[in-house]
Amino acid sequence: MGTNNQTAKNVTLKYIVGGINRHSNGNIDLFTDVLECNLCKFRQSNTAGIIAGDINIDLSKYNEHLCATNYVNT
């Protein structure tokens, strides 16, 4: 049997983990504005992150619904 001479290093990783939810009756434009503001802060922190959630916006209506179009284009 051989020996393993690998040395473990202490590595500290920082992540921001966020969850978002837009109520299906909520204002899409307001949600988009608040989300964009928070994403800018997130970007400025220079920290890796994961964001997941339920936006409740029908993206298939991209060409028919201005709020969906604005959300995608933001």
N, C-alpha and C positions, 0 to 999 in steps of 0.2 A: 504494500500500500504506500502511496505517496503522501506527502504532506502538502497542505495548501498554505502558501505564504502570502496570500492576498491580505492587504490591510484595509479594514473598513474605515471610511472617512465619514465624519459627521458632516452631513450636508443639510442645510436649512433652506427649504424652498417656501416662498410666500405666494399664496394664491388668494384671489378674491373670488368667492363663490356667491352668486346672486340668483335669486328667483324673482320672476316678474309675473304679474297677472293683470290683465285688463278685463274688467267686468264686461260682459257682452253688451250691456246698455251704456257703458262709459263712453265719454267723448274721445274719439280716435285722435283728433288733432291735439288735444291737451295731453293725451297719453304719449304721443309721438314727441311733443316738445319736452316733456319731463324726462322721457327716456333718453333723448338726445343730450340733454343737459347732464344727466348722470353718466352717460357713456363718455362724454368729454372729461369729466372728473376722473373716471376710471382710466382713461388713456393717459392723463397727466400724472397718475400715480406710478406709472411705469412698472406695474405689477401684473403678472400673468393672471388670467382669470377665466372663469366659466360662468356663463349666464344662460339660464334656461327658463322657460315658462310658457304660459299660454296667453297669446296676444289677442285672441278672439277677433281677428281681422280676416275677412274672406279675401285672400290674395288673388283668387281667380277672378275677382271683380276689378282687377287692376285698371282696365280700360273703361270701366263703367262707373266707378265710384271714386271721386276725387280724393277722399280721405285715404283710401287704400293706395292710390297712386302716390300721394304725398309720403305715406309711411315707407313704401318701397324705395322711393327716390331719396329719402333722407339719409 
